[in-house]
Amino acid sequence: MSIQIQSETKPYGLTVFLKVEPSAVKIEDELQVNADMTFDLIGNLETLDYKIADSKEIIASYER
């Protein structure tokens, strides 16, 4: 897992790169819970993307 912070200009964002297991069913539900907590903890965070580390394919994207 790695992260990329977009903090130079608004909207401030965070991209989380995940190594997803092929058997990861309903990962979107877990990511929604994580996104909610992340927005609560980072007050000026406006966007949050989860991507597959290898392909950079978006798994889920959230906005405040």
N, C-alpha and C positions, 0 to 999 in steps of 0.2 A: 504494500500500500504506500502511496505517496500523495502529497497534496500540492496544489499550486494556488497561491494567493494573488488575487487581482486587487491591489490596493493603491495603485497610482492615480486612477481616476474613477469617478463614480459611474455606474453603480459598482460598489465594492462586492467582490465575489470570491468564492472558494470552489475549487474543483478538486474532488477526491477521486483518485485513480485506484480501482480495486482489482484484485485478482479474483475473479468470480469462478466458482466451481460450477460445472455444467449441471449439477443436481440442485443448484440453489433455486428452489421453487419459492415463489412469493417473496422474493428479496425486496420488491418495491414496498411492501408493508413495513419491513424492518427499516428501510431507508427513510420512509416518512417519519417514523418515530425519531430516528437519528437527526433528520433535518429539523424537526420541531425543537429538539434539545439544542442543536447548534445555533439556530436563530435566537433562542432564549439566552444563550451564553455569550453570543457576539452581537452586541447591540446595533452596530452599524453594518452588519452583513445584509446584503440585499438579494444576492443570488447564490445558489448552491447547486452544483452539478456533480453527479456521480457518473464516472465513466469507467469502462473496462480498460485496464492498464495497457494491454497489448494492442488492441485495435482502436482505442480512443472513442469507441462507440458509446453514446450516451445511454445510460441505464435509466436515469431519472433526473429531472431538473425541477428546482423549486425556486420560487420568488417570494419575498416578504410581502 
